[in-house]
Amino acid sequence: MAEVRYGGRKTRVGVVVKDRMSKTVVVAVEAFKHHRLYKKLIRRAKRYKAHDEENACQVGDKVLIVETRPLSRDKRWRVAEILVTAALPEEEKAIIEEEEAAELRELEEATAAEAPPAAEEEEPVAEEKVPEAVEEEQPAAQEEAPEAVEEEQPVAEEKAPEAIEEEEPATEEEAPEAVEEEKSQAEEGEQPEEEETKES
């Protein structure tokens, strides 16, 4: 035989919608009924005032209420048990953060247990790769640098003698002409002075 709870009294399961009154909560109980003509399911919510001796219920809690003797003008039910507690958003966030932190710790511990062998294997590989890369880069740089220096120096040496040879004859050719011009100017300059002296 099924166990009879609460002495065979009526019970309802609903959600607390108001908890402002002292030792009293308003519980909304939903029921689905067929429309008598259209046969469509209709959701109906009926509200019951229930006695909450310890003021333990909050808005959003899912509770079981039981029929009892009249406690006031419209209060005929009492809260038997709180089935699901509705946490406030801040509390929910705190709970979620704690769960995530616990999961992260578990993952870190699991990876830490597996990591040391993997880390030991990875380190030598990393050390081998780095010197090879450095060794490959350095010889290439050393090979390129001497070639560049060797290419630059012969060009400069080749250009320098030609430039010197070209410059020297030009100066020798220009020098006699400049000397002759200076002499002619000097002679012209002396002649007018002599004429001036003759006139005076």
C-alpha positions in Angstrom: 0.0 0.0 0.0 1.1 3.5 -0.8 2.3 5.6 2.2 -0.3 8.3 3.1 1.4 11.5 4.0 0.0 14.4 6.0 -3.0 12.3 7.3 -4.7 12.1 3.9 -5.0 15.9 3.6 -4.9 17.8 0.2 -1.5 18.9 -1.0 -0.4 21.3 -3.7 3.0 22.2 -5.2 3.5 25.8 -6.3 5.8 28.7 -6.5 6.0 31.5 -3.9 5.0 34.8 -5.5 4.8 37.0 -2.4 6.6 36.9 0.9 6.1 40.4 2.4 3.6 39.4 5.1 4.7 38.1 8.5 4.5 34.3 8.7 2.5 34.2 5.5 3.4 33.6 1.8 1.3 33.6 -1.3 1.8 30.5 -3.4 0.7 30.2 -7.0 -0.4 26.7 -8.1 -0.7 26.1 -11.8 -3.2 23.6 -13.2 -4.0 22.6 -16.8 -7.6 22.0 -17.8 -9.3 21.2 -21.1 -11.7 23.9 -22.4 -15.2 22.3 -22.3 -16.1 23.4 -25.8 -12.9 23.7 -27.7 -11.0 21.0 -25.9 -7.8 23.1 -25.7 -5.5 22.8 -22.8 -5.6 26.0 -20.7 -3.2 27.0 -18.0 -4.9 28.3 -14.9 -3.0 29.6 -11.8 -4.7 29.7 -8.4 -3.2 31.6 -5.5 -3.2 30.3 -1.9 -2.2 32.0 1.2 -0.1 29.6 3.3 1.3 29.8 6.8 5.1 30.0 7.0 6.0 29.8 10.7 9.8 30.5 10.3 9.6 33.0 7.4 12.0 30.7 5.5 10.4 31.0 2.1 11.5 33.5 -0.5 10.0 34.6 -3.8 10.7 32.0 -6.4 10.9 29.0 -4.1 9.1 25.9 -5.1 7.1 24.6 -2.1 4.7 21.9 -1.0 1.7 23.2 0.9 -0.8 21.1 2.9 -4.4 21.8 3.8 -4.9 22.8 7.5 -7.5 24.3 9.8 -8.4 27.9 9.3 -5.6 30.1 10.6 -7.2 33.5 9.5 -10.0 34.8 7.3 -8.5 33.4 4.0 -5.5 31.3 5.2 -6.2 27.6 5.1 -2.9 26.1 4.0 0.6 25.8 5.6 4.0 25.3 4.0 5.1 21.6 4.6 8.5 21.7 2.9 10.6 23.8 0.5 11.4 21.6 -2.5 13.6 24.0 -4.5 15.2 27.1 -3.2 15.4 30.1 -5.6 18.8 31.6 -5.2 19.3 35.3 -5.8 21.2 36.2 -9.0 24.3 37.3 -7.0 24.2 34.0 -5.1 23.8 32.0 -8.3 26.8 33.8 -9.8 28.9 33.1 -6.7 27.9 29.4 -6.8 28.7 29.2 -10.5 32.1 30.9 -10.0 32.9 28.4 -7.2 32.0 25.5 -9.4 34.1 26.8 -12.3 37.0 27.5 -9.9 36.7 23.9 -8.6 36.7 22.5 -12.2 39.7 24.6 -13.1 41.6 23.4 -10.1 40.8 19.8 -11.0 42.0 20.4 -14.6 45.2 22.1 -13.3 45.9 19.2 -11.0 45.3 16.6 -13.7 47.5 18.5 -16.2 50.1 19.0 -13.5 50.2 15.3 -12.9 50.7 14.7 -16.6 52.8 17.8 -17.3 56.2 16.9 -15.8 57.0 14.0 -18.1 55.7 16.0 -21.1 57.7 19.1 -20.0 60.9 17.1 -19.7 60.5 15.7 -23.2 59.6 19.1 -24.7 62.5 21.1 -23.2 65.4 19.2 -24.9 63.5 19.5 -28.2 63.2 23.2 -27.7 66.9 23.5 -26.8 67.9 21.6 -30.0 65.8 23.8 -32.2 67.0 27.1 -30.9 70.8 26.4 -31.4 70.2 25.0 -34.9 68.3 28.1 -35.9 71.0 30.4 -34.5 73.8 28.4 -36.1 72.0 28.5 -39.5 71.4 32.3 -39.2 75.0 33.2 -38.1 76.9 31.5 -40.9 74.6 32.9 -43.5 75.2 36.4 -42.0 78.9 35.8 -41.9 79.0 34.6 -45.5 77.0 37.5 -46.7 79.0 40.1 -44.9 82.5 39.3 -46.4 81.0 39.1 -49.9 79.4 42.5 -49.5 82.7 43.9 -48.1 84.7 42.3 -50.9 82.3 43.6 -53.6 82.4 47.1 -52.2 86.2 47.4 -51.8 87.2 46.5 -55.4 84.7 49.0 -56.8 86.1 51.7 -54.7 89.7 50.8 -55.6 88.8 50.7 -59.3 87.0 54.1 -59.2 89.6 55.8 -57.1 92.6 55.6 -59.6 90.6 56.6 -62.5 89.2 59.6 -60.6 92.6 60.6 -59.6 94.0 60.3 -63.1 91.1 62.3 -64.5 91.4 65.0 -61.9 95.2 65.4 -62.2 95.3 66.2 -65.9 92.4 68.5 -65.6 94.1 70.5 -62.9 97.4 70.5 -65.0 95.5 71.7 -68.1 93.5 74.2 -66.2 96.5 75.5 -64.2 98.5 76.9 -67.1 95.5 78.5 -68.6 94.6 80.1 -65.3 98.3 81.2 -64.9 98.3 82.7 -68.3 95.0 84.5 -67.7 96.3 85.9 -64.4 99.5 87.1 -66.1 97.5 88.8 -68.8 95.2 90.5 -66.3 98.2 91.6 -64.3 99.9 93.0 -67.4 96.7 94.8 -68.4 96.4 96.1 -64.8 100.0 97.4 -64.9 99.6 99.2 -68.2 96.8 101.5 -67.1 98.8 102.4 -64.0 101.7 103.3 -66.2 99.5 105.4 -68.4 98.1 107.1 -65.4 101.6 107.9 -64.2 102.5 109.3 -67.6 99.5 111.5 -67.7 100.2 113.0 -64.3 
